[in-house]
Amino acid sequence: MASPNPLLQLPTLADDLGRVESQLRQSVQAEDPFLTEVASHLILAGGKRVRPAFAVTSAATRALVMGPATADVVSGAVSVELVHLGSLYHDDVMDDATTRRTVESVNARWGNLKAILAGDYLLARASEIAASLGTEVAGLLAATIARLCEGQVLELQHTFDVGRTEEAYLASIDGKTASLLATACRIGGIVAELPRPVIEQLTHFGHSYGMAFQIVDDILDVVATDEQLGKPSGHDLVEGVYTLPVLRVLAAGGADADRLGELLGGPLDGADLDDARSIVRGSGQVDAALASARDYAHQAAGALAEVADTEAGAALAAASDHLLESVRVAADH
Ligand code: GRG
């Protein structure tokens, strides 16, 4: 997503996110300077910090006007970002990625073995911090790590599968993306000791936001150019990961489905990739997939009723508006 998340621009959050940043760096200080360097690599490379921002902002719905986050809320935000980072280290090994967050990926610089171990180290640090926040947070974070693995395994089971169902796709993005955004909000709510119905709504917000976010990301991979994405587009099709607009074309049947089905199912050369993308772009199914993303973004906004009168609730609503804006931008590609 090209434009910055408005949530992250809020001056009231800047100080809290600065504390998140310091604790993130401190949390990966190992006795061995080499391990510290490898484990710090993607922290120092930046990232949007959407998950910590969601944790802090969810906690801040406790008051009408946002105040500074407690030390425990900052720790909760750090634990969630460390899990995200660990998953990126492992994902880049699986994808043989060369870049991440605009810098050389960990696997490309130090090799797969060190990238996997450093990813494990980040997950261990995340678990240690979560345990300091109590058994509910520790259990939730562990269960979420399992959900990430389940989502990713489900994706692997369907690579190059032209029969991948929409249900299997949704289950995969639920696990690999939406679960951690939901957990970010939930941990903020638990640590701030919000009423249970509010915690449930914030969790629903994070989950729906995550579903919409991943669907838009997947659509952009098919319809946007390399320049618009800032990385090679069409990556999912090449890797055999068939996402919502592609699955909708295949399921609709007819000439487009037949032509696309003939191109997919195995490795694609450059011309076949261009053909596959233009079939999907011309099919009308991109708009249908964008409508699904819009539905999830509306669900996210709708989950904020209980916190609508708070400054932090308004900030989360602005984040879902921003997501809707990214759906509009994707529709223009
Ligand atoms: C060991 C935790 C663990 C997981 C193993 C590899 C794997 C299983 C899961 C992959 C999960 C994954 C990478 C999902 C994609 C999530 C996603 C949308 C990443 C991009 O998030 P942004 O845009 O990235 O928030 P930044 O860099 O801004 O933080």
Residues whose N, C-alpha, C, O or C-beta is under 5 A from the ligand:
A	BS01	GRG	G47 K48 R49 V50 V83 G86 S87 L88 H90 D91 R101 I145 L148 C149 Q152 K176 T177
